[in-house]
Amino acid sequence: MKLLLREAVRVALIAFGAALLIAPAGSGSGEPQQKDEQRKDPPRVRKSVKVFGPYDLEAGGLMQVPGGRVPMTFPDRSWVLSYSTEVVDPEGRPLQNDLHCHTILWTWFTEEWRNRGFDGVPFRGLLSDGYTTGFRVPEGFGIFCDKDEPLSLLLAFNNRTPGVVRASYRVTVEYVLDSELTHPLTPLYGTLESVVTPHLYMVKPGTDVRERKFSFPYDGTIHAMAVHIHPYGKSIEMINDSRGETVWKAVGKKNGSGVLENMPFYVDAKGYSFRADETYRLRVTYENPTDKEQDAMAGVIVLFSTKDGKMPRPTTPPPAGGVEDSQELHIHHHGG
């Protein structure tokens, strides 16, 4: 009997070992199996670095580069993953970040949106400034750009020094080719919301708090946000008044001398859903420690997805009488 039992155990072990040898890799792990033909290396992240300039920045002025918009294209169908900018001198050395007013890489407006002004108008693109010099979209998302599609690069400086400064913008874009994707990406669209329109205003010495209510003219889900602000900005908060909750509050980080260094940004793959029937509010706080008025801008770029993956169309009527298109930014002089 013992011999029979030993033989049975030996046969069972041999059978079990054979089963292990012929079982597919990963069997029994609970992980979904992937077909061999789907196992590809991730797409190569490509980098495009371009320098625009140098330009002579007039003292005490906000200046957009000559020509207003610089075209930027991709050699093939691509998805932008990150965008960053830096102000440099003619030798390529970084200059102080407060010379960097803002840059926007975007598609221009269509006639369907032109009578709505600037806020709420959707585009494909990204924004940077001296305190948010760039950021990356969440994994699984991207900003689609067709082959040879001209995007507009809007570059604006702000020279607060008493003399002329010679400076350039160094722009870095990371992207992947659509043909190399192993999995589809979810397209992101952007929009800008400012606390004041036109966007440039002045803050008096002391604390300046401003608010503006707005509504998105379409539905979507927010996945990334960054702020645009000037040197004495303290915080920007987006509030959903309809739900009675703060969507996001960005509070600036200062150095040991109390000078603004950078602002945080918001990235969330799950996202925050918004609807056209909701009311939102921007609350912006500036703290001006000087004895003069100082220039200010304050707003957020919102990157969002849509339910059908397409560029949104307006679902709410435009303002009565429309809004004058005031997007072109030239030279503005300011005190302080």
Secondary structure, DSSP 4 states (H G I P E B T S, - for coil): -HHHHHHHHHHHHHHHHHHHHHSPTTTTSSPPP--GGG--PPPPPEEEEEEEEEEEEPTTEEEEPTTS-EEE--SSSEEEEEEEEEEE-TTS-B--GGGEEEEEEEPPPPHHHHTB-STT--BSEEEEESS--EEEPPTTEEEEE-TTPPEEEEEEEEE-SSS-EEEEEEEEEEEEEGGG-SSPPEE-EEEEEESSSSS-EEE-SEEEEEEEEE--SS-EEEEEEEEEE-TTEEEEEEEETTTTEEEEEEE-EE-TTS-EEE---EEEEEEEEE-TT--EEEEEEEEE-SSS-EEE-EEEEEEEE-TTSS-----SPPPTT-B-------EEE---
